Amino acid sequence: MNPETNDSIEPTRQGALAVQFWQRTVATFRADLADDAGDGRDLRASRAFLLVALLAGLFFVFLTPPTQALDEQSHFLRAWKLSELDIVTETAVEPATGAERNGSVYDLCVIGYMDEMVARAKLPDSFSFRDFWYDTPPCSPQRRAFVFTDAGTGYGPWAYPGQIVGLGITRALGLPLPVSFFAGRLGGLLFYIGLIWAALRITPTARLMMLLVGLLPVSLVAAAGYSADGVIIAGSILATACVLRLVHSEVRNPTPFFLLAAASLGLVVNSKQNYVVLLGLLFLIPIRRFGTVKRWLIRVGGASVLIFLISVLWYRFGQGVIDSSIFYPNTDPGQQARFVLAHPLSFLNVVWTTLFSYTYEVWFLRGWVGVFGMFRNVGRPSVQPLLPLPYVILADVMVAVALVIETGSRRALQLQTMIRRRVIGWGVVVVGPLLIFLGTFILWTPPGQAIIEGAQGRYMLPFLPVAAASISMVRKRSDVQLSTVAVSAASVVLLLAAIRQMWALFY
């Protein structure tokens, strides 16, 4: 007879307790998400999003020529390396210039596929579907070489989770390169749709703004291609939704929503560090959700510090050396930083000028709704890579109305709570875009230039749901009527216009 010892009993007991804990957590989370939770959530938005985003997204996945999503060439090459679990960026000295540049060892068939598609975009004649699926040489370890890629090399696996899965599965099965390319696109789209669908199921307020931003052509094009923007937009929406749920609704267990918000912000901040201000969303979670101020500080502060430290460590050790002068010559970050410190009002004037500018690299108010194609301005310059102005105005009106519907009567809040929500919420909305402008001004813009180089309206999309949330946290919904059907219909109009514009640009 071999009696059990305490050493053998204790791990078993601990394992059983852990299983029970997660079972209770999942059960309460499912109960909190139930349709009859009693918090006034309208689940039609999630269903409408799922239908429209899937149909339009599949079009963008399979009919956008390779390399013709925004900055897709460099992002695809980075995702390809990440699908090999090659995570840390390599740096080497370029013999011709002596400069340190980022790159990696690539299958030459992959480089050839990208180069062929870029060259094809610069020709005036139309793409054909056969161009996408042409036979490529087998990708073998014997045909590999170190290639400098620079752009996109600073991104980690959190920027392309769906794309990496699609690439990894098809590469493991030995499928042809074009199949892997489009499978990665499809994986990115499905991941994006999943995050925003969950956000629309979770959030009690600001739902129509989330629906509108999620269905914008520029958002779906990013999600359906190789880009970090899809994860950033979807992750910021999901984090905002989870915070709003904890602010407005009496949930049985706050931990799943908190962890989901923190994980989403981890994806966003580690994909692009200049979105670090979005961590302020966590500090909007009411203290009562965790019982005491100490517990609240440990959870909220700890999660924020952890996400920030991971982003700093990745910046320092993971993303290699990124020299902005490779992309934007004549830059001088030191001089630009001194200019901002000495002339802050002049910097704000440059920001204001940039908002209304239109060049091939700067599409701000004209380009925040839809931007299409790369290098196509060479092959087909007569077709604008933007939606016509009436559609941009339609989207502007829809955003304004989605904000107005949140401006009803004031909620009955303590003064301290109202001030905290307003300061943190609007602080994120104002400081976030300014940080993005500041970064692009210092790193990408040559001294003396009247507009900020590389500033694009799509970079500001994560802050629109936060703006609606900031209003809804201190005010009730107004009597202005704007239904899910109306937002979905307007989004369909914008998407059909985008498909028409892309067809003219590529076909």
N, C-alpha and C positions, 0 to 999 in steps of 0.2 A: 504494500500500500504506500503510495507516494502522495502525501498530503501536499496541497498547494502552498507555496510560500507566499509571503506578503509581496515579494518582488514580482511574482507572476500575476498576482491578483491586481496590483495597482495599475499597471499599464492597461489591462483589460477594462478596469473601471474607468480610467481616464478616457479610453477610446469610446466607451459607451456614452459617457457624459458629453464628449465632443459631438458624437453623432446626434444625440438628443438635442444639443444646442442648435446645430444647423437645421435639424428637422423643424424645431420651433421657429427659427428665423425664417425659413422658407415658407412655413405655413402662415405666419403673420404677414409676411410680405405679399403672399398671394391674396390673403384676405384684404389687405390694404388696397390692392389693385382691383378688387372685385367691382363689377359694374354697379352694384348697389351700395357703394361705400358712403353715399349720402353727402358728398361734397359738391354736387352740382356739375360734375365733369361731363363734357359732351364728347362721347366716343366717336361721333361721326367724323371728327377731324382726323383721327388716326386712320379710319377706314378710307376716307377720301385721299389722304396722303399716300397710303399704301397702293391704291389703284393708280393714281396719276403718276407718282414717282416711278413705279415699276414700268409702266408702259413707256413713258418718255425716257426714262433711264436706259431701257433696253435699246431704244433707238440710238441714243448717244454712244452706248457701248460699242455697237456693231457697225454703225454707219459713219462715225467720226474716224477719218483716216489715222493710222498710227502716227504719232508725234504731233498731231494737230489739236489735242487738248492742251491746256495752258502749261507751258514748260515741261511737256510730257517726256521729251527725249531723256533729259537728265534724271527725272524722277523714275522712269522705267529702269534705267541702268542701275540706279541705287536699289530699287526694289528687287531687281534680279540678283544682285549680290547678297542682299539680306535673305533671300530665299535659299541661299547656300549656307546660311548661318554665319556669313562673313560680315560681322557687325561693325567692328572698329574701322574707321576710315584710314586708308594708307596715304602717306605723304612721301613724295620723292622730289628730287631736284631736276628740273627740266634742263637738259644739256644746252639747248639753244640760248636760253636767257639766264640760267643760273638761279631762277626763282623757284621757291618751294610751292608745289601744287599738289592738289588732291587727285587721286586716281585709284585704280585697282587693276588686277589681272582679270580680263574678260574673255569670254568665248568670242572669237572673231566673227562668228556668224551673227551674234547679237549686235555687235558694232556695225557690221555690214547692213543688217536689216534697218537699223535706225538711220544710218547715213543714206541709204536708198530712199527711205520715206521723206527725209528732209530735202534731198535733192528733187524728189518728185513734187514736193509742195512749191518749189521755186519755179516750176514750169507753168506756163499759162493754160495748158490744156487740162481737161477734167480728169479727176480720179475715176478709176473703175474698181469694182469690188475685187476683181482679179488681182489688182495691185497689192491688196492686203494679204492674200493667201498664196503668193507665189512661193515656189519651192526654195527653201534655204539649205545651204550645206549642213550636213550633220554637225551638231555641236559636240565636239570631242575635246578631251583634255590636251590632245596634241596640237590643237589650233587655238592657242590662247596667247595673249600678250598683255603687257601692262599698258594701259591707256589712261591719259589724263582726262578726267571728266569734270572736275571742279564743281559746277552747279549741281545741287542736289546731294552732294556727297556728305553734307553735314547732318542729314536726317537719319534718325534711328528707326528701329522696327515699329515703334508706336505710331509712326506717320503713315504706314501702309499695312495695317494688319490684314485687311481683306485681300489686298493685292498679293501679299506674301503667301497667303493660304492658297489662292488660285494658282500662282506660279509654282509653289512647292508641290502641289498634287499632280499637276500636269507634267512637270519635269520628272517626278518620281515614276510616272507611268510611261515616260519616254515619248510623249506626244510631240508633234512638230512645233517649232518655235512660234508660228502665228497662232496656233491653238493656245499655247501658254500665254501669249500676250493678251489675247481677248479673255481668257479665263481669269487672269489677274484683274483686268478691268471689271469683269462681272463680280468678282469677289469684293472689290472696293465699293461697288454700287450697293450690293446686298448689305454690307456692313453699315454703310451710311443710312440706308433705309431702315435697318433694324434699330439704330440708335434714335433716330427721330421719331419713328413709330412708338418706341417706348416712351419718349419724352411727351408725346401728345396723349398717351394713355395716363401718364403720371400727373401732369401739371393741372392745377385747378384754375389758373388764370394765365393771361398772355398767350393763350393757345393760338389765336388767329395770326399773331405775329410770327410764332414759330412755324405755323403751317405755311405762311407766305414765304418766309426766308428759306425754308426747306425745299420749296417748289420753284424757286427762282431758277431761270435757265443757267446762270453762272454757277449756282450751287450744284445742280445736277450734272453739268458738264464736268466740273471738278471731281465729283464723286464717281462719275463713270469713266474717268481716265486715271492716269498715274499722277497724283498730286497729293500734297499734304493738306490742302484746303478742305477736302471733303471731311476728313477726320476732325479738323479744327472747327468747322461749322457745326457738324453733328454733335461733337463732344461738348461744345459750349451750350448748345440748345438743351442737351440732356442734363447737364449740370445745373442750368438755370431752372429746369422743370423740377428737379429733385429738391432744390432749395425752396422753390415756391411751395412744394407739397409740405415741406417741414414748417414753413412759415404759416400757411393758411389752414392746414387740415390736421385733425387730431389722429395721428397714426398710432397703431398699436405698438410698433417697434421702429424707432427712427434709424437704427443702425444700417439696414440695407439701403435706405435712401441716401444716408450720409456717405456710405462707402461707394455707392454708385456715382454720386456727385464728385467725390474725391478722385475716383479712378478716371472719370471723364476729363476732369481738369488736368490730371496727370498726362493723359494723351495730348491734350491741347498745348500745355505749357512746355512739355518736352519736345513737341514737334516744332514749335517756334517760341523761343524764350521771351520774345517781346509781348506775348500774351500773359505774362506772369501776373499782371494786374487783375486778371479774372479770378485769382485765388481769393480776392476780396469777397466773392460770393459766399464762401464758406462762413465768413464772419456775420452773415445775415441770418444764419440759423439761430433760432431763439435759444437762449440759455436753458429754458425749462425743458427742452427736449432731452437734455442729459442730466437733469436733476440739480446740479450745483455748478457754480462758476468754475471751480477747479476742474471738474470733469469736462466741462465745455471747452476750457482752454487747452486741456491735454489733447482732446480729440481734434478740435479745429486747428489749434496752433501746431500740434504735432503733424497733422496731415499736410498743412501748408509748408512747414519747414522741410518735411521729407520730400515733397514734390520739388520744392525749390532746390534742395541739395542735389537731387538726382539730375536736374537740368544743368546745374553748375558743373557737376562732375562730367556729364556728357559733353558740355561745351569745352571743358578743359582737356579731357582725355579721349573723347570718342569721335568728334567730328573733324579732326584734323585742322589744317591751316586753310582758311578761306580768305584770299586776297581779293577785295572788292575791285581793285584796279584791273583785274583780268576781264571783268564784265563792263565796268564803267571807268574808262581811262581818265586821267587827270584829276582823280579824287585826292583829297587831302583831309582825312578824318580829324586830325589835330586842329587844323585851321578852321574847319567847320564847327567843331565843338567850341572853340574860343569865340567864334562869331555868335553862336547861340547865347553863350554866357554874357557877352558884351552887348548884344543887341536882341534881346528876347522879343521885342515888338516887331522888329524887322523880320525875325524868323516866323512869327505868326502871320505876317503879311505874305510871306512866301507860301505858307500853308494855304492861306485864303486864295491866292492866285492859282495854286495847284488844283484846288477843287473844281475850277471851271476851265481847266486846260484840257486840250485834246491833242496828243501826239501818239506815235505808235507805241511808246513805252508808258504813257500816262493816260489812263482812261479812268477818270474818277467818277464824277456825276454822270457822265455819258456811258460809263462802262460797268457800273456796279450791278446792272441787271443781266447783262449778257455780253461776253467777249469770246470770240471764236477764232481758231486758227493760229498757227505759228509759221512764220516765214511766207505766209500766203500773200502778204502785201507785195512781195516780189513777183510771184507768179500771176496773181490776179488782183492788181491794185485798184481796179475799178469797183470792186465789191467791198463795202465797208465791213470790218470784222465786228461790228457792233449792231445792236438792235436799233431800228429807226427811232427817232426822238419821241413820237407819240406813245410808243410802248414804254419808254423810260418814264414818261409823265404818268402813264397809267400805274406803273409800279410805285412811283412817288406818292400818288394819291392813296393807294391801298395801304402803304406804310403809315401815312398820316392818319387815316381813318382807324387803322389797327391800334394806334397810340391813343386816339381820342376816345375810343370805346372804353378804355381803362380809366378815364378821368371822370368818374362819377363823384358821389358824395364822399366826404372823408370818413375813414374808418375810425372807430373809437379806440384810440391808442394812447398810451402814456406818452408824455412829451419826450422823454428820453428815448423811448422805442422809435418814435417817429423821426427824431433827429438822426438816430443811428442808421435807420433804413435809408433816409434821404442822402446822408453824407456818403455812406458806403456805396449805395446803388449808383447814384449819379457820379460819384468819384470814379468808379470803374468805367462808366460810359464816357466821361470826359478825358480822364487821364490815359485810358487805353489807346484811343486813336492818336493822341498827342505823342505817346511813346513810339508808335509805329511811324508817324511822320518824322520824329526826331531821329530814329534809327536810319531810315532811308535817306534823310538829309545828310547825316554825318558820314555814312558809309558809302552811299551810292551817288551823291550829287557833287559835281565839281564846284569849287568855290566861284561865287559870282553868278551862278545860274539862277534864273528867275523862278523856276519851278522845281519841285522835288522829283528827282529821277526815280522811276520804277514804282511810284505810288499809284495804287490801283484801288478802286472802290470796293472790290471783293474782300480786301483785308479788313474792312469795317463791319462786315455782315455779322460776326459773332456778338457785336455790341447792340444790335437792334433788339433781340429778345430781352437783353438785360435792361434796355431802356423801358420796354413795356412792363417788365417785371418790377422795375423801380417805381413806376406809377401805381401798379396794382397792389403793391405792398402797403401803400398809405391811402389808397382810394378804392372804392367799390366800382364795379362796372357801371358805365353810364347807360342811358336809355337809347343811345345811338344803335341802330340795328345794322349789324353786319354779320351775315350768317356764314357758316362753313361752306355752303353751296356757292355764295357770292365770291368768297376768296378762292375756292377751287376753280370756279369758272374764269376768274381773272387770271389765275395761274395757267390754266389751259390756253387762254388766248396768248399769253406771253410765250409759252412753250411752243405753240404752233408757229408763232412768228419767228422764234429761234430756229426751229427746224427748217422753215422756209429760207431764212438767211444763210444757214449752214449749207443747205442744198445749193444755193446760188454760189456760195464761196468755193465749194469743193467739187460739185458735179455740173 
